[in-house]
């Protein structure tokens, strides 16, 4: 099983700041990585797939990068609605999810 | 618009059974593989199972293999999850989600239902 490790567990930032979230895979997954956003009481929403492709309707302030084992989700300037939990997910070998990073208001 | 609506959750005793449903609309259901993903209270996401677009293949997480069965009725645009021999650790919100950009059963998930809560407790 491919294990995804997300860091940090919690990121405390202010609106307007840049957020940088990390996801590390236990083995190479090429670019087969997605990022999801989840708000309390809601289902996850697909943000990024294949490491760097924005899903339909996702604002340009969200960007993804990386390949192999190290990946990054960046939010260029945090909007109030961006404070949420973010999960990475690989599809190189079935599906596994990372443990999540909570982006909270500082 | 694409919609997935789960139902069938509730409180059930350990060892008993429950069947979840996921009603799909807004897309050609019979053309997509569909997954179940669960989330224990306050925890992360765990993939549970997938069924091919035509029902020809099904795969399960080790944690539910032999106890859960995924199925679908394309004439009714509905997905099912039959859960037997339930355990306390199966307590979670269960989501159905559409597979996207797949390689076999390895997919991203582009549309999710709102989830249905299953609580296993005596």
Interface residues (C-beta under 8 A of the other chain):
Chain A: X32 X34 X36 X42 X43 X44 X45 X46 X49 X50 X55 X87 X89 X91 X92 X93 X94 X95 X96 X97 X98 X99 X100
Chain B: X35 X44 X45 X46 X47 X50 X59 X95 X97 X100 X101 X102 X103 X105 X106 X107 X108 X109 X110 X112 X113 X114 X115
